[in-house]
């Protein structure tokens, strides 16, 4: 009887550990997937802001040179 109780307790403990590992694995996987999605969205927004800033910088540089060449020709 005592051996049967020990075996039952051992089986239950093993089952509980397996379930908790699956839960932890699932939580970790969900965390990584959510972080990856957030990073992709952040990079997409920042990339668009960078493109807008580059366009503004180029237009300022072009206007600077067009003003310089316009002054020399007058």
Biopython code that builds the backbone (N, CA, C, O; Angstrom):
import numpy as np
from Bio.PDB.StructureBuilder import StructureBuilder

atoms = [
    (1, "UNK", "N", (0.816, -1.184, 0.000)),
    (1, "UNK", "CA", (0.000, 0.000, 0.000)),
    (1, "UNK", "C", (0.872, 1.267, 0.000)),
    (1, "UNK", "O", (0.578, 2.237, -0.698)),
    (2, "UNK", "N", (1.918, 1.236, 0.773)),
    (2, "UNK", "CA", (2.804, 2.382, 0.854)),
    (2, "UNK", "C", (3.516, 2.622, -0.478)),
    (2, "UNK", "O", (3.696, 3.768, -0.890)),
    (3, "UNK", "N", (3.916, 1.552, -1.144)),
    (3, "UNK", "CA", (4.573, 1.658, -2.440)),
    (3, "UNK", "C", (3.616, 2.241, -3.466)),
    (3, "UNK", "O", (4.010, 3.059, -4.297)),
    (4, "UNK", "N", (2.371, 1.822, -3.408)),
    (4, "UNK", "CA", (1.366, 2.330, -4.342)),
    (4, "UNK", "C", (1.149, 3.835, -4.150)),
    (4, "UNK", "O", (0.990, 4.563, -5.129)),
    (5, "UNK", "N", (1.141, 4.296, -2.924)),
    (5, "UNK", "CA", (0.989, 5.725, -2.644)),
    (5, "UNK", "C", (2.195, 6.506, -3.168)),
    (5, "UNK", "O", (2.041, 7.588, -3.734)),
    (6, "UNK", "N", (3.363, 5.969, -2.981)),
    (6, "UNK", "CA", (4.573, 6.638, -3.454)),
    (6, "UNK", "C", (4.579, 6.733, -4.976)),
    (6, "UNK", "O", (4.952, 7.763, -5.537)),
    (7, "UNK", "N", (4.172, 5.675, -5.630)),
    (7, "UNK", "CA", (4.123, 5.677, -7.095)),
    (7, "UNK", "C", (3.093, 6.699, -7.571)),
    (7, "UNK", "O", (3.348, 7.447, -8.515)),
    (8, "UNK", "N", (1.941, 6.731, -6.925)),
    (8, "UNK", "CA", (0.901, 7.688, -7.293)),
    (8, "UNK", "C", (1.385, 9.119, -7.102)),
    (8, "UNK", "O", (1.171, 9.962, -7.973)),
    (9, "UNK", "N", (2.024, 9.400, -5.992)),
    (9, "UNK", "CA", (2.554, 10.741, -5.732)),
    (9, "UNK", "C", (3.618, 11.104, -6.761)),
    (9, "UNK", "O", (3.647, 12.229, -7.258)),
    (10, "UNK", "N", (4.480, 10.162, -7.078)),
    (10, "UNK", "CA", (5.531, 10.399, -8.071)),
    (10, "UNK", "C", (4.932, 10.708, -9.439)),
    (10, "UNK", "O", (5.386, 11.626, -10.121)),
    (11, "UNK", "N", (3.928, 9.957, -9.838)),
    (11, "UNK", "CA", (3.279, 10.181, -11.135)),
    (11, "UNK", "C", (2.604, 11.555, -11.155)),
    (11, "UNK", "O", (2.719, 12.292, -12.134)),
    (12, "UNK", "N", (1.908, 11.892, -10.080)),
    (12, "UNK", "CA", (1.243, 13.184, -10.017)),
    (12, "UNK", "C", (2.254, 14.332, -10.059)),
    (12, "UNK", "O", (2.028, 15.335, -10.736)),
    (13, "UNK", "N", (3.356, 14.186, -9.344)),
    (13, "UNK", "CA", (4.380, 15.236, -9.349)),
    (13, "UNK", "C", (4.989, 15.395, -10.739)),
    (13, "UNK", "O", (5.230, 16.514, -11.192)),
    (14, "UNK", "N", (5.237, 14.276, -11.411)),
    (14, "UNK", "CA", (5.806, 14.326, -12.760)),
    (14, "UNK", "C", (4.830, 14.991, -13.718)),
    (14, "UNK", "O", (5.231, 15.798, -14.558)),
    (15, "UNK", "N", (3.568, 14.660, -13.597)),
    (15, "UNK", "CA", (2.555, 15.257, -14.455)),
    (15, "UNK", "C", (2.452, 16.754, -14.208)),
    (15, "UNK", "O", (2.355, 17.534, -15.155)),
    (16, "UNK", "N", (2.473, 17.157, -12.956)),
    (16, "UNK", "CA", (2.390, 18.574, -12.620)),
    (16, "UNK", "C", (3.606, 19.335, -13.149)),
    (16, "UNK", "O", (3.475, 20.461, -13.628)),
    (17, "UNK", "N", (4.783, 18.724, -13.061)),
    (17, "UNK", "CA", (5.988, 19.372, -13.564)),
    (17, "UNK", "C", (5.926, 19.515, -15.075)),
    (17, "UNK", "O", (6.327, 20.546, -15.614)),
    (18, "UNK", "N", (5.433, 18.505, -15.758)),
    (18, "UNK", "CA", (5.323, 18.563, -17.214)),
    (18, "UNK", "C", (4.349, 19.658, -17.627)),
    (18, "UNK", "O", (4.602, 20.389, -18.584)),
    (19, "UNK", "N", (3.235, 19.773, -16.907)),
    (19, "UNK", "CA", (2.263, 20.816, -17.233)),
    (19, "UNK", "C", (2.836, 22.199, -16.969)),
    (19, "UNK", "O", (2.611, 23.118, -17.756)),
    (20, "UNK", "N", (3.566, 22.362, -15.887)),
    (20, "UNK", "CA", (4.134, 23.671, -15.582)),
    (20, "UNK", "C", (5.206, 24.045, -16.596)),
    (20, "UNK", "O", (5.331, 25.217, -16.950)),
    (21, "UNK", "N", (5.984, 23.072, -17.073)),
    (21, "UNK", "CA", (6.993, 23.355, -18.097)),
    (21, "UNK", "C", (6.333, 23.787, -19.393)),
    (21, "UNK", "O", (6.818, 24.693, -20.070)),
    (22, "UNK", "N", (5.222, 23.136, -19.743)),
    (22, "UNK", "CA", (4.512, 23.535, -20.950)),
    (22, "UNK", "C", (3.981, 24.948, -20.803)),
    (22, "UNK", "O", (4.031, 25.731, -21.752)),
    (23, "UNK", "N", (3.486, 25.276, -19.653)),
    (23, "UNK", "CA", (2.966, 26.613, -19.415)),
    (23, "UNK", "C", (4.084, 27.639, -19.512)),
    (23, "UNK", "O", (3.906, 28.699, -20.114)),
    (24, "UNK", "N", (5.224, 27.334, -18.929)),
    (24, "UNK", "CA", (6.360, 28.254, -18.990)),
    (24, "UNK", "C", (6.831, 28.387, -20.427)),
    (24, "UNK", "O", (7.106, 29.495, -20.887)),
    (25, "UNK", "N", (6.929, 27.264, -21.147)),
    (25, "UNK", "CA", (7.338, 27.317, -22.546)),
    (25, "UNK", "C", (6.372, 28.155, -23.373)),
    (25, "UNK", "O", (6.794, 28.933, -24.229)),
    (26, "UNK", "N", (5.093, 27.999, -23.119)),
    (26, "UNK", "CA", (4.088, 28.761, -23.845)),
    (26, "UNK", "C", (4.194, 30.245, -23.518)),
    (26, "UNK", "O", (4.086, 31.088, -24.409)),
    (27, "UNK", "N", (4.402, 30.566, -22.255)),
    (27, "UNK", "CA", (4.543, 31.964, -21.862)),
    (27, "UNK", "C", (5.764, 32.596, -22.494)),
    (27, "UNK", "O", (5.712, 33.732, -22.966)),
    (28, "UNK", "N", (6.861, 31.863, -22.503)),
    (28, "UNK", "CA", (8.091, 32.383, -23.105)),
    (28, "UNK", "C", (7.889, 32.589, -24.602)),
    (28, "UNK", "O", (8.285, 33.615, -25.156)),
    (29, "UNK", "N", (7.276, 31.617, -25.244)),
    (29, "UNK", "CA", (7.040, 31.727, -26.687)),
    (29, "UNK", "C", (6.148, 32.920, -26.991)),
    (29, "UNK", "O", (6.432, 33.685, -27.913)),
    (30, "UNK", "N", (5.073, 33.089, -26.225)),
    (30, "UNK", "CA", (4.175, 34.222, -26.441)),
    (30, "UNK", "C", (4.896, 35.543, -26.211)),
    (30, "UNK", "O", (4.699, 36.500, -26.960)),
    (31, "UNK", "N", (5.725, 35.597, -25.182)),
    (31, "UNK", "CA", (6.489, 36.814, -24.893)),
    (31, "UNK", "C", (7.397, 37.168, -26.064)),
    (31, "UNK", "O", (7.438, 38.317, -26.504)),
    (32, "UNK", "N", (8.120, 36.175, -26.563)),
    (32, "UNK", "CA", (9.062, 36.425, -27.663)),
    (32, "UNK", "C", (8.314, 36.872, -28.910)),
    (32, "UNK", "O", (8.742, 37.808, -29.586)),
    (33, "UNK", "N", (7.215, 36.222, -29.218)),
    (33, "UNK", "CA", (6.438, 36.587, -30.405)),
    (33, "UNK", "C", (5.886, 38.005, -30.262)),
    (33, "UNK", "O", (5.931, 38.784, -31.215)),
    (34, "UNK", "N", (5.370, 38.346, -29.088)),
    (34, "UNK", "CA", (4.830, 39.694, -28.871)),
    (34, "UNK", "C", (5.922, 40.751, -28.961)),
    (34, "UNK", "O", (5.716, 41.810, -29.554)),
    (35, "UNK", "N", (7.073, 40.471, -28.380)),
    (35, "UNK", "CA", (8.185, 41.426, -28.453)),
    (35, "UNK", "C", (8.648, 41.615, -29.887)),
    (35, "UNK", "O", (8.941, 42.734, -30.308)),
    (36, "UNK", "N", (8.716, 40.523, -30.637)),
    (36, "UNK", "CA", (9.158, 40.585, -32.026)),
    (36, "UNK", "C", (8.184, 41.434, -32.840)),
    (36, "UNK", "O", (8.604, 42.242, -33.668)),
    (37, "UNK", "N", (6.897, 41.254, -32.606)),
    (37, "UNK", "CA", (5.881, 42.041, -33.302)),
    (37, "UNK", "C", (6.001, 43.512, -32.929)),
    (37, "UNK", "O", (5.930, 44.379, -33.799)),
    (38, "UNK", "N", (6.183, 43.802, -31.639)),
    (38, "UNK", "CA", (6.337, 45.188, -31.198)),
    (38, "UNK", "C", (7.573, 45.830, -31.816)),
    (38, "UNK", "O", (7.531, 46.987, -32.233)),
    (39, "UNK", "N", (8.658, 45.093, -31.875)),
    (39, "UNK", "CA", (9.896, 45.616, -32.458)),
    (39, "UNK", "C", (9.707, 45.923, -33.937)),
    (39, "UNK", "O", (10.161, 46.959, -34.423)),
    (40, "UNK", "N", (9.038, 45.027, -34.650)),
    (40, "UNK", "CA", (8.796, 45.252, -36.077)),
    (40, "UNK", "C", (7.952, 46.501, -36.300)),
    (40, "UNK", "O", (8.233, 47.280, -37.210)),
    (41, "UNK", "N", (6.930, 46.699, -35.487)),
    (41, "UNK", "CA", (6.094, 47.889, -35.611)),
    (41, "UNK", "C", (6.891, 49.153, -35.282)),
    (41, "UNK", "O", (6.774, 50.161, -35.979)),
    (42, "UNK", "N", (7.692, 49.100, -34.232)),
    (42, "UNK", "CA", (8.513, 50.245, -33.845)),
    (42, "UNK", "C", (9.491, 50.600, -34.968)),
    (42, "UNK", "O", (9.652, 51.770, -35.316)),
    (43, "UNK", "N", (10.138, 49.582, -35.528)),
    (43, "UNK", "CA", (11.096, 49.834, -36.596)),
    (43, "UNK", "C", (10.410, 50.400, -37.835)),
    (43, "UNK", "O", (10.975, 51.247, -38.527)),
    (44, "UNK", "N", (9.216, 49.942, -38.111)),
    (44, "UNK", "CA", (8.470, 50.442, -39.267)),
    (44, "UNK", "C", (8.168, 51.928, -39.106)),
    (44, "UNK", "O", (8.351, 52.709, -40.040)),
    (45, "UNK", "N", (7.705, 52.316, -37.917)),
    (45, "UNK", "CA", (7.398, 53.725, -37.646)),
    (45, "UNK", "C", (8.667, 54.562, -37.698)),
    (45, "UNK", "O", (8.678, 55.635, -38.301)),
    (46, "UNK", "N", (9.738, 54.081, -37.070)),
    (46, "UNK", "CA", (10.983, 54.840, -37.043)),
    (46, "UNK", "C", (11.597, 54.963, -38.440)),
    (46, "UNK", "O", (12.191, 55.990, -38.769)),
    (47, "UNK", "N", (11.456, 53.927, -39.254)),
    (47, "UNK", "CA", (11.975, 53.960, -40.618)),
    (47, "UNK", "C", (11.249, 55.040, -41.420)),
    (47, "UNK", "O", (11.879, 55.780, -42.176)),
    (48, "UNK", "N", (9.941, 55.133, -41.261)),
    (48, "UNK", "CA", (9.168, 56.163, -41.953)),
    (48, "UNK", "C", (9.584, 57.559, -41.484)),
    (48, "UNK", "O", (9.735, 58.466, -42.302)),
    (49, "UNK", "N", (9.768, 57.734, -40.190)),
    (49, "UNK", "CA", (10.223, 59.029, -39.669)),
    (49, "UNK", "C", (11.600, 59.384, -40.228)),
    (49, "UNK", "O", (11.864, 60.539, -40.565)),
    (50, "UNK", "N", (12.467, 58.388, -40.321)),
    (50, "UNK", "CA", (13.808, 58.612, -40.864)),
    (50, "UNK", "C", (13.766, 59.010, -42.319)),
    (50, "UNK", "O", (14.516, 59.885, -42.752)),
    (51, "UNK", "N", (12.888, 58.369, -43.080)),
    (51, "UNK", "CA", (12.758, 58.725, -44.497)),
    (51, "UNK", "C", (12.253, 60.152, -44.649)),
    (51, "UNK", "O", (12.723, 60.891, -45.514)),
    (52, "UNK", "N", (11.298, 60.542, -43.812)),
    (52, "UNK", "CA", (10.789, 61.920, -43.857)),
    (52, "UNK", "C", (11.887, 62.916, -43.480)),
    (52, "UNK", "O", (12.016, 63.975, -44.093)),
    (53, "UNK", "N", (12.665, 62.565, -42.477)),
    (53, "UNK", "CA", (13.752, 63.456, -42.053)),
    (53, "UNK", "C", (14.821, 63.568, -43.134)),
    (53, "UNK", "O", (15.346, 64.656, -43.373)),
    (54, "UNK", "N", (15.149, 62.457, -43.790)),
    (54, "UNK", "CA", (16.128, 62.505, -44.878)),
    (54, "UNK", "C", (15.640, 63.384, -46.020)),
    (54, "UNK", "O", (16.409, 64.158, -46.589)),
    (55, "UNK", "N", (14.367, 63.264, -46.350)),
    (55, "UNK", "CA", (13.812, 64.088, -47.427)),
    (55, "UNK", "C", (13.886, 65.573, -47.057)),
    (55, "UNK", "O", (14.234, 66.409, -47.891)),
    (56, "UNK", "N", (13.557, 65.891, -45.807)),
    (56, "UNK", "CA", (13.634, 67.288, -45.363)),
    (56, "UNK", "C", (15.080, 67.785, -45.388)),
    (56, "UNK", "O", (15.337, 68.920, -45.789)),
    (57, "UNK", "N", (16.006, 66.959, -44.969)),
    (57, "UNK", "CA", (17.421, 67.349, -44.980)),
    (57, "UNK", "C", (17.914, 67.598, -46.402)),
    (57, "UNK", "O", (18.612, 68.578, -46.660)),
    (58, "UNK", "N", (17.548, 66.707, -47.322)),
    (58, "UNK", "CA", (17.985, 66.875, -48.712)),
    (58, "UNK", "C", (17.407, 68.148, -49.318)),
    (58, "UNK", "O", (18.087, 68.859, -50.058)),
    (59, "UNK", "N", (16.157, 68.425, -49.000)),
    (59, "UNK", "CA", (15.576, 69.652, -49.565)),
    (59, "UNK", "C", (16.271, 70.894, -48.999)),
    (59, "UNK", "O", (16.467, 71.873, -49.721)),
    (60, "UNK", "N", (16.644, 70.864, -47.720)),
    (60, "UNK", "CA", (17.377, 71.995, -47.141)),
    (60, "UNK", "C", (18.750, 72.144, -47.783)),
    (60, "UNK", "O", (19.187, 73.256, -48.078)),
    (61, "UNK", "N", (19.428, 71.016, -47.999)),
    (61, "UNK", "CA", (20.762, 71.066, -48.626)),
    (61, "UNK", "C", (20.654, 71.586, -50.048)),
    (61, "UNK", "O", (21.460, 72.415, -50.471)),
    (62, "UNK", "N", (19.661, 71.104, -50.790)),
    (62, "UNK", "CA", (19.483, 71.563, -52.175)),
    (62, "UNK", "C", (19.158, 73.047, -52.218)),
    (62, "UNK", "O", (19.666, 73.775, -53.072)),
    (63, "UNK", "N", (18.313, 73.494, -51.299)),
    (63, "UNK", "CA", (17.973, 74.917, -51.297)),
    (63, "UNK", "C", (19.194, 75.759, -50.908)),
    (63, "UNK", "O", (19.349, 76.876, -51.403)),
    (64, "UNK", "N", (20.046, 75.252, -50.047)),
    (64, "UNK", "CA", (21.267, 75.964, -49.679)),
    (64, "UNK", "C", (22.154, 76.157, -50.897)),
    (64, "UNK", "O", (22.654, 77.254, -51.144)),
    (65, "UNK", "N", (22.348, 75.069, -51.669)),
    (65, "UNK", "CA", (23.197, 75.173, -52.849)),
    (65, "UNK", "C", (22.539, 75.995, -53.949)),
    (65, "UNK", "O", (23.219, 76.708, -54.686)),
    (66, "UNK", "N", (21.219, 75.897, -54.060)),
    (66, "UNK", "CA", (20.554, 76.708, -55.094)),
    (66, "UNK", "C", (20.631, 78.190, -54.724)),
    (66, "UNK", "O", (20.737, 79.040, -55.609)),
    (67, "UNK", "N", (20.580, 78.509, -53.430)),
    (67, "UNK", "CA", (20.729, 79.907, -53.005)),
    (67, "UNK", "C", (22.152, 80.397, -53.261)),
    (67, "UNK", "O", (22.348, 81.546, -53.656)),
    (68, "UNK", "N", (23.143, 79.541, -53.040)),
    (68, "UNK", "CA", (24.540, 79.935, -53.268)),
    (68, "UNK", "C", (24.818, 80.158, -54.748)),
    (68, "UNK", "O", (25.465, 81.137, -55.120)),
    (69, "UNK", "N", (24.336, 79.259, -55.588)),
    (69, "UNK", "CA", (24.568, 79.438, -57.025)),
    (69, "UNK", "C", (23.770, 80.588, -57.561)),
    (69, "UNK", "O", (24.217, 81.241, -58.504)),
    (70, "UNK", "N", (22.606, 80.876, -57.010)),
    (70, "UNK", "CA", (21.787, 82.009, -57.438)),
    (70, "UNK", "C", (22.446, 83.332, -57.074)),
    (70, "UNK", "O", (22.330, 84.299, -57.826)),
    (71, "UNK", "N", (23.132, 83.397, -55.945)),
    (71, "UNK", "CA", (23.797, 84.638, -55.523)),
    (71, "UNK", "C", (25.013, 84.924, -56.388)),
    (71, "UNK", "O", (25.307, 86.083, -56.679)),
    (72, "UNK", "N", (25.729, 83.871, -56.805)),
    (72, "UNK", "CA", (26.933, 84.081, -57.618)),
    (72, "UNK", "C", (26.571, 84.536, -59.023)),
    (72, "UNK", "O", (27.340, 85.270, -59.642)),
    (73, "UNK", "N", (25.437, 84.126, -59.536)),
    (73, "UNK", "CA", (25.057, 84.481, -60.903)),
    (73, "UNK", "C", (24.484, 85.894, -61.001)),
    (73, "UNK", "O", (24.495, 86.478, -62.084)),
    (74, "UNK", "N", (23.991, 86.450, -59.915)),
    (74, "UNK", "CA", (23.384, 87.778, -59.971)),
    (74, "UNK", "C", (24.380, 88.862, -60.080)),
    (74, "UNK", "O", (24.011, 90.035, -60.137)),
]
sb = StructureBuilder()
sb.init_structure("model")
sb.init_model(0)
sb.init_chain("A")
sb.init_seg("    ")
for serial, (resi, resn, name, xyz) in enumerate(atoms, 1):
    if name == "N":
        sb.init_residue(resn, " ", resi, " ")
    sb.init_atom(name, np.array(xyz, "f"), 0.0, 1.0, " ", f" {name:<3s}", serial, name[0])
structure = sb.get_structure()
